[in-house]
C-alpha cells in the first residue's frame, strides 16, 4: 500500500510538471507565431550532433534570415545552462556543419537555409525559464538571451494585442538591428517639417518642436510607448498602456470610414536626427531654429527610437494583424499619413530626465482624457516625481517584496495574479507611514543626520537610504507579526484566512504608526513577544459564528479600527 501511495504521488508530481512544461511551450509558440515568426516544426527530443557534441532544441523559429533557437525549462540549473551554452557555441563555431545537420533533421528549415548564404544567416539562442534566471548566468553567457516567465508573458501579451508588429520589440530584445532583416532598409527617413513656436508650448528653453507627417508603417517599426526596453521593466508600462479593445475598434474605424485620424500624435525624437534647412544645408545647432522655419528632418531607422507620449492607439490601430480588417489596412499602412508633433531634446539631457519628462507629459495628457488607473499612476509617479509621497510609498513596497516576510505577497509585476494589490496599501497605508513629517512617521524614527535635506527633493542617494530604512523597519515589524500567526493562515486564499488582505496589512501599518507616535517600537524579538497571542486577540478566519457574527468583522475601510485594536491589545 505504501509503495502504491508513493507511486501515485510521484505520478501526480510528474503530471503537474508536464502541465507546466506544456504551458511554457504553448506560451513560447504563441508569442513567436503571433509576432509573425515561422516555426520549423517538431524539434523537441530530436538529437542534433555537431562536431561530436549532442543536444536538442525545444523549438526553432525563423524570420527572414534570423533563426531563433529556443530552450524551454521549468527548473534551470547552472549545469543545465552551461551545457546548453557550450553546445550552442559549438554550433556557432561550426556553422556549415550545423546548417547541414539542421537541414537533415528538420525539413521545415531547409527553405530558409537554402535561400540565404551562411554569412547572411543570423543565429539567436533564447533560454526561457519558468523561474527567474540568476543574473550571474546572464553575465557569464553573454552570447545567449535569457527570458524568465515575466518577460515571456510580456511578449506573449504584447503579441496578442499588436500581433506581427510586436516583432520589432522582439528584435530589439534579441539584439537584432532592423537592418539585419534582409527586407528592412536602414537608411534615414526624411520628412518635411515645420518648426512650431516654443513659447506657446510652455516647455523649458532648448526644446524644439517639429510638425510633420509620417506613414504608420515606418512609425510602427520605430515606436515605443513611455519607456524603452519595457520587457526589462517589472511594471510593463508599454503593454499596460495599449488597450486591445480600443485598438480593435479603431481598426474597424479605419476600414469602415476609409480615412485616417485627424488628431496629432505627440512624440519625442532621438538625439541623432539630422536636420537640413530648405536649401539642403545641415543644421548643426537645432537651438538656432525659429518658429515657422521649414526643414527636412532625417530620422535613423532603429527600433525603440521614437517615443510616443499620446496617440499610441491611433498608431497601433495600423498594426500588422490577422483579423478581418488586415487585408484593407495592409494596403494603407504605408500610404496614409499621421500628423506628428515631435519634441527634440536640447543637447546634454540625461536619459533619466528624458524619461521623467515623457512620463509627466503622458500623465498630463492622458489622465485628462480617460483617468489612468491608480496602480499605473503610482508607477509613473516613481519616474515623474520620485520624491512624492506616492512614489516613495511605491518604492518601499517594491523593496518589501524582495525579502521575507513579504516576498511573494504583493503583486510586483503586471502578470502577478492572485496576490495582494499594492494600490490601497500605497494610498491608505504606507503613504502616511512614510510621510516626511509628523510624529507617527518612519521619518521621525530615522536617525540619519542629513534627513532634513530630503525635504529639499534633490538627493536621490538620500532618498534611496530612506526607502531602504523604511522597508527594513516595516519588514521587521511584519516579521514579528507573522511569527505569531499559524503558518496555514499566511495565504492569499481568503476562504482560509483574512491575514493577507489590504484591510489587515493597512491595519498593521496603522498600528506601527501608533507605536512610533508613542515611542513603543522595537526589534524583531520585541515584536515577536508582543504578537505571541495575536490570534487569540484577532480572529483572522473567514465565516461566521453560531450567532451569525463575522469572525473577522473588519471591512475594507475598517483598517484604522483594526490597527487601534491591535495596538491596544498587544502593546
ZATIKOL-220057 format. One record per atom (N, C-alpha, C): z, x, y. Coordinates in steps of 0.001 Angstrom, whole numbers, plus 500000, padded with zeros to 6 digits. Each point is the difference from the previous one (the first is absolute). Layout:
ZXY;...
% end
This chain:
500000500828498790;500000499172501210;500000500863501262;500806501089499949;500089500889501151;498649500660500268;499336500433498918;498691500640500141;498984499023500579;500059498746499525;499095498964500484;500208499742501490;501273499929500410;500324499764501413;499512501139500877;500174501233499502;499545501169500760;498483500015500122;499313499611498938;498536499944500037;499510498953500987;500686498851500018;499629498938500938;500199500453501447;501108500726500238;500278500520501341;498937501008500408;499604500847499038;498985501007500271;498668499339500335;499656498948499240;498746499286500239;500005499300501356;501159499462500374;500127499340501303;499774500994501127;500570501201499846;499837501045501006;498543500441500087;499347500132498809;498598500388499986;499133498942500672;500295498733499735;499241498913500598;500127500017501520;501209500223500494;500227500066501441;499259501195500591;500036501139499303;499299501192500455;498494499750500036;499480499318498991;498581499681499950;499596499076501144;500881499073500336;499734499098501121;499895500774501309;500909500944500172;499977500825501210;498710500812500083;499615500589498885;498788500813499959;498765499146500293;499973498810499424;498864499101500199;499913499546501452;501160499685500592;500041499555501401;499553501124500935;500450501219499725;499616501145500823;498494500219499926;499468499955498784;498566500210499812;499186498912500703;500472498769499921;499308498895500661;499997500178501514;501140500450500566;500092500215501445;499049501105500462;499923501066499210;499089501099500331;498557499515499970;499635499315498920;498626499514499854;499628499028501110;500899499076500306;499724499017501057;499795500666501350;500822501005500283;499902500709501282;498635500631500180;499570500786499022;498726500715500133;498801499061499848;500109498989499159;498909499025499877;499840499206501291;501118499547500587;499944499273501272;499330500834501086;500296501304499995;499511500900501046;498547500416499789;499386499561498893;498585500282499796;499694501210499156;501016500581499368;499767501108499085;499508499443498652;499294500816499241;499493499590498695;500828500645498898;500432499185499052;500754500509498855;499009500441498921;500236501162499386;499058500509499002;500185499318498647;501043499186499849;500265499349498722;501274500530499365;500195499738498736;501212500425499302;500074501527499914;501121500553500437;500229501447499920;501335500337499343;500923499082500044;501352500248499498;499967500356498510;500723501068499637;500145500480498621;498709500563499416;498979500225500846;498797500690499546;500142501464500375;500047500852499011;500302501422500216;498855500713500710;500349500758501024;499049500822500742;500376501462499766;499028500818499603;500258501414499686;499172500870500940;500674500873500736;499340500918500918;500619501380499839;499171500972499647;500457501379499835;501213500095499058;499977499223498945;501065500040498999;501214499156500309;500090499469501212;501142499151500363;499648498521499804;501003499224499589;499778498595499689;500913499095500833;499457498880500424;500798498979500685;499156498733500080;500469499030500761;499224498784500214;500246499494501418;499201499027500418;500152499366501308;500237498515499779;500963499445500688;500304498576499830;498940499117500645;499327500533501023;498953499251500682;499112500973500757;498744499664500129;499085500783500823;499162499027500828;499955500238501307;499190499203500909;499103500942500802;498922499456500528;499183500824500894;499455499154501144;499759500672501099;499318499391501142;499002501029500499;498712499682499868;498925500937500326;500258501337499299;500239501069500743;500139501320499381;501462500415499788;500928499067500151;501426500298499813;500504499393498698;500599500818499139;500537499537498728;501526500086500045;500658498869499736;501452499913500075;500566499922498584;500801500988499621;500654500016498694;501441499525500177;500404499039499174;501301499347500178;500927500283498824;501217500386500310;501082500045499015;500980498892500362;500341499179499016;500943498897500211;501224500241499138;501156500118500633;501214500266499229;501151499125500487;500818499582499062;501182499210500353;501248500862500049;499859501269499619;501175500876499961;499573501448500170;499768500418501230;499518501353500260;501094501030499770;499622501113499376;500914501132499793;499307501272500467;500766501034500233;499422501256500474;499001500567498987;500316499866498716;499117500519498954;498697499203499961;500096498691500155;498820499135499972;499086500309501170;500568500130501185;499204500313501189;499319501355499837;500764500983499518;499451501357499851;498799500019499062;500125499341498853;498915499997499015;498751499322500553;500199498881500686;498864499288500564;499328500830501090;500785500669500802;499466500852501066;499194501158499411;500567500676499011;499326501162499414;498678499608499356;499970498836499336;498747499564499393;498966499669501071;500435499330501044;499073499651501072;499417501259500649;500825501003500223;499515501238500602;499010500704499076;500240499914498690;499038500562499046;498651499293500128;500040498684500172;498775499217500187;499257500429501266;500739500184501078;499394500398501274;499403501402499922;500658500865499271;499546501396499886;498859500166499009;499726498975499218;498892500017499033;499173498722500207;499469499859501194;499407498738500427;498834499557499121;499110500924499670;498843499625499189;500403499572498596;500928500755499386;500509499626498680;500655498620500052;500769499791501048;500724498747500178;499030498826500144;498959500184500805;499032498927500219;499260499656498711;499667501012499218;499339499746498717;500911499222499060;501292500334499998;500970499299499161;500143498545500447;500020499793501324;500104498635500525;498789499165499588;498810500590500100;498780499267499625;499990499634498521;500543500899499178;499982499741498553;501039498963499589;501113499915500759;501079499101499611;499942498650500702;499450499968501218;500044498772500802;498608499637500523;499302499121499306;498649499596500431;499962499472501433;501086499374500434;500035499406501334;499937500995501130;500187501272499695;500007501003501072;498679500767500071;499121499775499021;498758500778499920;499115499802501228;499975498772500509;499139499701501136;500333500859501211;501279500031500379;500388500763501196;499842501498499786;500267500473498782;499910501436499714;498550500465500061;499088499168499517;498589500391500018;499359499826501372;500569499143500847;499440499759501331;500338501118500988;501061500758499717;500462501017500941;500115501358499314;499812501051500793;500212501345499476;501500500245499882;500427500934499141;501437500286499874;500660500337501330;499280500687500890;500596500378501284;500209498788500908;499194498962499792;500150498787500814;501164499131499536;500368500101498745;501056499155499446;501373500497500439;500806499061500447;501347500315500489;501024499397499059;500927500813499475;501034499536499075;501302499731500751;500651498907499687;501334499677500538;500869499520498846;501217500511499923;500933499598498938;501187499283500640;500278498779499522;501101499199500553;501024499741498896;501208500428500246;501110499818499057;500829498824500494;499882498847499325;500726498803500418;501219499797499121;501100499605500628;501250499853499261;500747498755500451;500657499340499055;500842498851500343;501213500424500803;500384501270499852;501179500521500694;499571500874501175;500929500282500878;499709500923501089;499798501389499407;499073500754500581;499663501320499495;500710501054500831;500699500893499326;500757501050500683;499063500792500911;500439500195501251;499160500680500986;499682501439499599;500837500591499139;499740501384499586;498701500086499203;499654498942499255;498735499986499266;498838499983500973;500141499231501055;498926499880500974;499772501327500719;501074500763500172;499883501315500622;499398501011499031;500414499908498756;499579500975498976;498565499763499554;499612498732499855;498680499669499460;499148499331501084;499610500785500979;499326499466501176;498582499511499717;499445500409498869;498624499609499697;499889498579499458;501129499361499712;499946498619499525;500782499094500952;499682498718499962;500643499027500876;500986499160499195;501160499755500589;501039499218499345;500161498663500714;499918498917499245;500285498663500541;501156499407499215;501088499677500697;501055499256499324;499648498517500063;500838499164499432;499664498583499888;499859499335501369;500774500448500987;499913499391501329;498656500296500665;499535501235499836;498703500345500574;498871499272499274;500120499896498677;498991499277499232;499962498533500423;501157499374500148;500050498597500401;499461499805501419;500193500993500852;499433499938501353;498476499882499916;499383500897499239;498546499978499884;499516498771499244;500763499555499013;499631498788499268;499962498794500938;501041499847500810;500071498864500918;498933500095501085;499826501196500546;498986500198501035;498606499694499456;499722500463498781;498675499784499406;499767498529499664;501072499254499784;499844498574499731;499695499224501274;500329500598501157;499768499330501294;498631500361500572;499710501310500076;498737500425500626;499051500614498976;500323499874498744;499126500329498877;499293501345500156;498674500027499990;499287501279499935;500199500872501242;500364499377501111;500254500781501216;501251500857499857;500893499654499067;501210500809499783;499674501380499459;498755500199499573;499637501320499460;500164501097501042;499819499664501276;500130501024501036;501443500500500108;500942499094499830;501412500399500006;500302500835498759;499416499628498868;500193500768498766;499353501375500122;498824500068500627;499364501300500231;500949500942500740;500611499478501062;500905500829500801;501203500446499169;500562499064499229;501178500318499178;499690501048498955;498752500048499537;499600500950498961;499283501220500571;500096500172501310;499442501192500628;498493500074499943;499336498838499978;498536499972499939;499458499703501393;499432500988500691;499417499725501322;498843499022499866;499745499229501048;498899499043499937;498677500678499662;499808501220500463;498755500715499741;499835500454498575;501046499856499189;499921500437498613;499352498932499120;499680498841500584;499197499030499281;498545500256500393;499150500034499007;498605500341500240;499368499093501060;500397498714500003;499349499016500875;500600499937501399;501067500750500270;500714499860501272;499632501113500968;499672499619501209;499675500975501041;501267500467500691;500043501300500331;501173500532500706;499687500304501459;498811499651500446;499653500266501390;500833499127500924;500122500443501236;500756499209500971;499203498760500393;500697498878500071;499360498763500432;500122499897501521;498855499759500681;500016499927501453;499952498562500497;500812499702501028;500070498638500534;499964500042501528;499169499144500570;499963499877501463;501266499270500446;500717500597500929;501299499446500407;500149500009501515;500957499216500481;500328499967501419;501493500241500161;500371500752501017;501403500283500271;500608498816500754;501145499509499491;500694498881500637;501074500524500956;500382499206500992;501029500447500957;501326500297499304;500561501158500261;501257500404499366;501195499296500631;499942499768501301;501122499391500715;500291498600499469;498939499241499741;500170498617499549;500665499919498627;499887501069499222;500572499980498645;501512500147500009;500515500680501010;501437500265500043;500416501168499122;499033500686499375;500309501149499151;500361501202500872;500733500968499440;500342501208500763;498750500785500397;500165500912500944;498889500845500452;499409500773498831;498693500160500037;499336500819498990;499397499217498856;500380498726499854;499440499165498929;498673499417500479;498917500361499326;498683499471500373;499650498801499105;499365498986500605;499679498776499271;498491499776500036;499416499885498808;498564499813499857;499713498601499468;498826499492500329;499534498743499423;498614500240499418;499803499632498733;498691500200499361;499882499075498789;498783499909499467;499743499196498807;499862500920498789;500481499518498846;499885500759498756;499749499005498865;499208500419499036;499735499115498870;501172500043499025;500307498888499339;501140499931499080;499931501018498865;498806500299499504;499878500909498857;500571501374500322;499625500538501162;500518501306500406;501497499941500272;500442498930500619;501415499872500342;500869499881498741;499531499260499012;500768499833498757;500220501320499281;499044500901500093;500128501297499340;501100500854500624;500266499767501286;500852500936500739;501331499406500467;500193498694499795;501160499336500597;501276500194499203;501115500072500711;501327499856499400;500789499065500911;500975499318499428;500770499028500768;501426500502500198;500317500333501213;501345500367500459;500489501364499534;499779500383498753;500535501287499553;499055500669499014;499700501269500250;499167500753499067;500755500255498693;499230500261498945;500566500378498702;501084499009499568;499659498717500086;500986498941499772;500509499953498577;499247500546499034;500478499985498617;501230500883499811;500247500908500952;501196500844499947;501175499359500721;499739498868500642;501013499303500793;500665498921499151;501309500100499801;500702499054499124;499892498562500498;499807499828501301;499948498652500546;498606499377499934;498991500847499691;498642499508499774;499527499055501109;500050500523501228;499659499170501152;498555499507499964;499083500900499627;498576499668500004;499751498763499146;500453500066498742;499741498888499094;500711498725500450;501202500143500574;500785498825500394;499375499277501190;499247500727500815;499449499427501218;498707499224499709;499367500268498860;498785499285499621;500372498754499208;499606498849500500;500317498730499350;498744499500499291;500073499910498682;498819499682499190;499381498664500370;500813498971500120;499474498667500320;499283499974501342;500567500722500962;499396500047501334;498637500687499949;499914501084499242;498735500720499857;498963499117499319;500409499282498962;499080499124499282;499468498884500902;500879499444500833;499574498953500938;498981500548500994;500223501216500464;499088500602500964;498652500335499364;500012500358498722;498731500247499309;499176498703499947;500690498903499769;499327498715500007;499409499680501369;500730500343501057;499531499776501373;498729500814500267;499997501269499581;498841500860500236;498735499412499377;500167499448498804;498850499450499274;499596498633500532;500972499136500188;499700498611500380;499549499856501451;500616500796500896;499657499910501420;498860500949500384;499754500963499130;498901500954500198;500077500735501340;501223500421500351;500167500795501220;501219500890499852;500081500986500868;501106500956499917;501187499510500821;501080500770499972;501197499652500781;499841500536501423;500400499193500971;499815500381501398;501143500866500535;501202499825499481;501151500748500513;499831501497499732;500501500807500932;499876501439499800;501069500541499051;499654501092499328;500904500718499102;500704501077500819;501310500139499832;500747501080500679;500193501128498995;499588501220500389;500054501122499063;500336501291500729;500343501018499225;500204501344500552;498996500944499354;499586501003500756;498979500942499541;500629501329499589;499332500730499108;500499501324499615;499815501005501133;500731501099499936;499938500998501072;498639500698500092;499298500090498866;498783500821499973;498723499216500295;500131498896500778;498773499323500439;499270500895500997;498685499894500003;499177500760500944;499442499004501004;500103500313501285;499568499080501056;498884500641500810;498884499289500121;498880500461500834;499841499067501195;499619500570501142;499730499148501160;498617499371499868;499587499231501018;498729499268499895;498783500912500025;500213501304500265;498902500969499972;499992500838498727;500981499697499110;500035500718498731;500849501256500016;500699500258501112;500855501186500082;501392499681499432;500529500905499205;501314499791499395;501102500108501048;500927499050499954;501131499994500939;501207500608499295;500446501152500465;501095500711499343;501354499369500306;500145499479501218;501287499443500423;499851498496500264;500459499176499045;499844498550500112;500790499420501164;501029500719500473;500822499473501094;499234499910501309;498854500676500083;499207499985501222;499085498782500084;499939499238498921;499170498807499994;500600498924500907;499149499177500571;500446498968500921;499537498621499511;500716498965500425;499659498635499606;498557499693500374;499274499419499065;498608499649500227;499015501035499507;500480501226499716;499104501036499483;499426499563498655;498717500256499821;499351499699498719;499820501302499224;500436499995498780;499985501207499181;499530499652498591;499782501020499204;499764499823498567;501104500748499264;500731499268499173;501068500657499239;499524500183498558;500289501175499466;499610500353498635;501277500134499166;500158499122499016;501212499963499182;499713500634498646;500742501041499603;499789500600498678;500225498961498906;499150499992498996;500116499025498919;501007500501498974;501240499526500133;501075500340499066;500808498748499704;500525499902498800;500881498875499686;501337500190500705;500724498904500214;501292500037500705;499863500661501363;498953499624500721;499641500708501223;500202499159501253;499809498671499894;500098499098501152;501166499042499758;500991500065500867;501198499175499830;499803498601500556;500211498982499168;499821498613500434;501355499428500419;500095499573501247;501239499442500525;499953498472500021;498842499455500301;499848498541499985;498581499658499565;499882498969499165;498684499577499533;499700500421498581;501047500402499244;499776500502498646;499341498962499090;500346498725500181;499412498975499131;498529499749500332;499661500125501277;498596499834500384;499135501113499414;500579501197499912;499264501135499415;499876499827498492;501131499758499339;499996499987498541;499424498705499425;499670499036500867;499236498842499527;498617500440499533;499538501140500490;498686500536499608;500084500885498754;501160500071499361;500158500934498875;498994499730498885;499773501005499190;499078499882498871;500739499354498836;499706498747499742;500727499261498974;499102499533498875;500523499060499204;499200499438498910;500127498471499979;500285499418501171;500166498549500075;498660499316500303;500040498690500213;498773499230500225;499334500358501333;500756500621500908;499457500329501320;499338501373500054;500211500836498981;499570501394500079;498485500142500172;499233499173499338;498535500122500086;499517499936501444;500582499096500799;499581499862501396;500661501054500896;501278500283499736;500701500975500844;499411501395499824;499548500336498791;499423501329499752;498772500242500881;499301498915500383;498797500141500822;500310500204501478;501204499637500421;500342500104501427;501043501075500283;500528500630498935;501091500971500166;499599501172500891;498754500429499911;499549501135500806;499202499567501229;499779498691500141;499158499509501101;500794499334501111;501077499302499648;500834499370501019;500749501072500796;500502499625501156;500746500954500822;501329499398500438;501016500821499961;501326499622500464;500296500751501293;500586499292500967;500348500623501277;501341500716499849;499996501283500310;501203500829499850;500524500421501372;501277499804500221;500693500638501123;500803501131499387;499575501230500253;500560501161499302;500764500904500952;501113500505499520;500875500855500803;499889501434499499;499774500927500922;499973501425499675;501238500643500601;500795500628499141;501249500608500467;499726501239500845;500884500279500948;499880501253500750;500288501193499098;499521501133500367;500199501218499207;501493500327499893;500427500410498814;501377500463499822;500975498962499490;499556498750499792;500892498954499493;500273500249498515;501263499996499601;500361500265498608;499661498807499119;499884500242498689;499703498920499066;501110498955500010;501236500458500143;501139499080500035;499920499079501214;499621500547501142;499877499186501210;498827499025499894;498950500433499323;498853499106499786;500422498800499149;500734500277498932;500455498923499116;500898499018500749;500867500534500843;500898499136500771;499217499139500981;499008500593500662;499165499259500957;499254498869499289;499385500321498855;499215499003499269;500889498876499471;501167500370499478;500907498992499453;500518499072501094;500322500570501163;500502499192501111;498943499032500491;498774500502500146;498907499155500464;499688498914498969;500033500368498726;499786499025498927;501037498880500073;501246500377500206;501084499025500071;499834499080501205;499646500576501132;499836499220501232;498874498968499866;498902500410499379;498834499114499898;500196498955498908;500362500449498794;500010499110498842;501188499044499982;501132500417500533;501180499141499949;499848498790500924;499092500090500970;499772498879500910;499042498974499388;499200500445499025;499031499111499363;500668499204498880;500369500697498940;500737499409498888;501233500865499799;501199499471500239;501205500821499907;500052500814498709;500264501301500150;500044500903498855;501312499797499252;499945500037498681;501200499853499189;501029501064500365;501266499603499960;501083500920500392;499989501275499174;499747499884498705;500019501176499128;498971501029500448;498811499529500390;498954500900500476;500340500534501381;500572499145500836;500375500416501353;501058501110499961;500944499888499067;501035501032499870;499386501363499702;499008500007499125;499329501253499652;499283500575501213;499303499146500732;499253500454501172;500938500567501059;501179499416500125;500965500497500988;500447501428499703;500014500401498737;500379501391499683;498995500988500573;498784499518500261;498963500837500602;499987499828501512;500047498732500447;499883499684501430;501231500422500794;501158499662499486;501246500237500741;501089500467499037;499924501253499536;500915500493498968;501467499992500393;500305499890501305;501394500004500445;500554498582500166;499197498998499740;500476498616500105;500953499684498861;500848498981500199;500969499650498966;499317499551498704;498866499303500118;499265499550498811;499453501200499232;499400500947500707;499422501182499341;501073500836499320;501128500195500689;501108500768499417;500509499303498743;500160498680500076;500506499233498852;499037500071498820;498709499886500285;498987500073498940;500044501357499311;500154501044500763;500033501343499413;501281500236499207;501097499404500427;501246500114499232;499826499345498626;499351498841499985;499721499326498722;499134500895499113;498998500647500600;499125500893499243;500798501164499397;500940500537500772;500843501091499496;500943499506498914;500573498826500203;500898499412498994;499295499854498657;498725499667500045;499236499703498794;499693501238499161;500242501170500548;499660501228499282;501055500403498970;501220499495500164;501093500434499130;500858498821499561;500814500256498962;500946498986499533;501005499706501119;500501498780500095;499788498910499050;498822499090500343;499304500259501124;499013499030500475;498564500339499602;499806501097499256;498658500243499484;499652498896499003;498784499555500061;499500498899499158;500567498632500401;500686499922501140;500549498715500458;499066499348501015;499582500767501028;499182499456501072;498504500080499682;499242499149500643;498553500143499987;499655501193500882;499575501093499390;499707501212500760;498520500165500294;499165499179499374;498584500032500301;499426498610499794;498787499814500440;499375498670500008;499922499386498607;499911500848498964;499779499489498651;501288499813499205;501142500270500609;501278499718499343;500224498492499989;500047499430498837;500217498566499881;501299499756499228;500688498920500370;501231499651499300;501212500763500459;499824500827501025;501128500754500537;500467499361501313;501019500580500593;500607499434501204;499177500339501238;499541498982500708;499250500211501233;500909500619501060;499426500896500784;500809500702501008;500002499305501357;499175498963500158;499836499393501328;501322499524500595;500742499163499270;501255499472500542;501095501071499999;499920500955499077;500980501108499967;499886500811501288;498757500251500411;499761500746501235;500402499166501221;499548498746500046;500178499176501201;501428499528500231;500724499680498913;501325499395500160;501145500891499522;499658501095499348;501043500865499480;500026501380500643;499114500853499571;500023501402500427;499709500155501494;499232499106500567;499703500062501430;501281500067500832;501022499252499610;501269499976500747;500948501095499540;499871500405498749;500831501088499487;499599501335500599;498701500183500308;499488501292500456;499728500056501496;500361498966500747;499753499985501451;500671501197500668;499466500382501138;500462501220500669;501123499748501008;500765498941499773;501164499728500847;500967499109499224;501162499714500598;500966499113499367;500968500727499084;501144499368499745;501039500615499165;499863499626498527;498978499224499663;499802499591498605;498704500575499429;499519501079500609;498741500602499584;500232501358499342;499100500379499101;500061501330499391;499872501095501048;499360499652501125;499880500968501089;501376500406500509;500950499066499943;501382500276500419;500656501008499062;499645499934498706;500577500919499003;499385501388500055;498767500072500432;499237501252499963;500637501031500926;500264501182499471;500718501028500765;499085501066500593;498704499797499914;499063500983500541;500251500165501495;500256501238500463;500338500205501414;498876499639500973;498770499925499496;498862499695500868;499546498543499855;500837499178499365;499524498665499651;499602499143501208;500643500196501148;499649499200501179;498583500287500480;499465501181499624;498623500326500385;498999499099499279;500440499383498903;499104499119499248;499568498805500854;500852499600500912;499695498860500873;498883500316500990;499703501291500156;498899500387500879;498647499812499326;500030499740498675;498800499660499223;498935501089500049;500437501240499838;499053501115500055;500027500877498751;501186500254499453;500129500958498896;499822499320498641;498867500264499350;499757499455498664;500897500685498962;500341501246500261;500891500719499102;501387499348499982;500491499627501181;501296499323500107;499924498605499363;498872499342500181;499797498684499403;500049500093498472;499337501002499452;500005500205498542;501420500231499486;500783500750500786;501375500307499592;500847498736499974;499811499124500998;500774498753500046;499613499072498853;498733499925499717;499528499153498898;500562500503498671;500001501309499808;500552500584498774;501497499718499878;500729500162501099;501441499729500008;500271498522499677;499260499129500641;500213498551499812;499719499587498567;498895500493499446;499646499659498622;501055500516499031;500524501188500258;501028500582499129;501277499172500034;500445499634501198;501237499218500127;499874498625499331;498867499371500198;499783498688499399;499887500115498477;499379501073499545;499864500227498559;501357500203499337;500880500748500652;501352500231499465;500760498675499900;499899499193501045;500682498709500036;499487499078498888;498680499921499859;499407499130498980;500234500527498592;500123501314499859;500331500582498690;501400499579499573;500913499986500972;501359499547499713;500021498543499578;499174499188500672;499905498589499636;499428499848498594;498933500730499696;499356499891498689;500954500388498875;500874500957500278;500941500457498967;500967498889499578;500190499017500878;500915498909499673;499311498793499382;498672500101499860;499199498897499465;499613500276498547;500061498982499174;499514500123498625;498530500414500026;499621500938499141;498637500524499997;498951498893499863;500316498994499220;499051498917499763;499718499204501269;500913500083500977;499842499239501240;499084500716501005;499712501277499744;499135500768500906;498541499755499587;499504498839500305;498669499583499576;499358499124501060;498656500021500039;499265499145500925;499890498569499492;500337499793498750;499885498675499397;501099499090500545;499635499086500904;500999499137500638;500510498907499078;499440499904498807;500549499094499003;501229500618499335;500170501310500226;501131500732499434;501014500363501073;499492500434501163;500909500537501016;499458499789501417;500925499865500949;499661499887501419;500322501293500759;500250501074499249;500382501267500637;498848500567500818;498828500115499387;498871500616500679;499168498948500733;500645499361500963;499327499044500884;500222500440501435;499166499504500900;500149500352501414;501353499553500532;500487498854499533;501299499501500453;501119500974499639;500007500462498763;501062500902499538;499928501353500691;498796500573500080;499854501322500610;500326499950501487;499534498959500692;500334499873501427;501486499728500199;500610499277499058;501447499778500054;500757501305499879;499575500853499087;500632501316499830;499809500864501239;498816499929500596;499739500775501220;500908499515501133;500197498686500103;500906499466501023;501432500458499736;500382500061498734;501332500506499640;500171501442500456;498963500817499805;500064501400500429;500140500094501518;499349499113500728;500152500001501457;501456499714500398;500637499080499278;501416499693500276;500892501194499660;499660500719498951;500762501191499622;499900501075501074;498786500180500532;499803500990501064;500791499599501231;499929498746500351;500680499492501204;501514500154499903;500527499900498778;501453500062499814;500487501330499423;499124500998499985;500384501335499553;500424500073498546;499297499269499118;500396499952498587;498918500504499052;499107500852500479;498960500553499124;500575501153499176;499265500368498951;500475501083499144;498897500571499145;500404500735498919;499017500594499098;499805499100498780;499253500491499014;499696499184498835;501259499580499243;500934500912499809;501220499686499244;500803498901500694;499993500030501323;500696498980500786;499357498626499768;498665499947500129;499302498726499791;500094499549498543;499942500950499095;500117499695498571;501306499273499699;501060500475500625;501327499402499801;500069498614500637;499435499878501202;500077498729500723;499176498894499325;498903500404499382;499116499009499371;500311499783498507;501098500540499539;500337499946498577;500064498570499472;500516499087500814;500152498608499567;499068499034500728;498851500510500463;499104499181500817;499536498741499273;499774500092498681;499484498837499269;501064498919499791;501261500373500184;501069498998499943;500121499271501339;499490500654501044;500080499436501351;498757499163500325;498824500560499679;498723499317500245;499289499820498667;499648498780499683;499251499717498778;498509499999500345;499288501016499534;498584500138500318;499098499308498980;500607499178499148;499207499300498985;499297498789500608;498791499692499521;499325498770500439;500612498798499278;499587498837500365;500486498813499307;501214499383500660;500565498985499310;501120499247500563;501117499835498980;501193499725500517;501142499739499121;500015498515499615;501051499594499298;500100498619499502;500051498982501136;500438500439501178;500096499101501157;498686499897500778;498991500745499534;498723499979500696;499953500926501192;500955500932500060;500052500958501105;499280501285499597;499255500566500940;499297501257499722;500990501134499781;499755500790498979;500830501196499782;499853500952501196;498745500118500483;499719500853501154;499551499083501135;500924499609500872;499717498950500993;499244500467501236;499679501302500077;499417500547501227;498479499859499996;499471499231500932;498566499819500132;499416501150500820;498708499959500210;499309501125500639;500562500376501366;500455499003500770;500487500271501356;501514500248500046;500639500030498822;501456500142499956;500456501419499705;499132500973500260;500353501389499686;501193500488500833;500122499509501226;501125500419500847;501324499534499412;500047498746499540;501216499465499374;500335500764498726;498974500374499241;500212500782498783;500582501364500341;499435500650501021;500498501311500411;501455499949500444;500364498960500720;501390499844500457;500933499758498816;499529499222499025;500808499727498809;500268501288499213;498957500813499836;500158501276499284;500956500913500754;499822500063501319;500872500859500813;501465499555499897;500237498708500155;501380499489500005;500676500159498640;499261499795498908;500598500038498666;500066501402499405;499079500865500374;499950501341499394;500600501095500881;499974499792501298;500418501093500896;501165499595500916;
% end
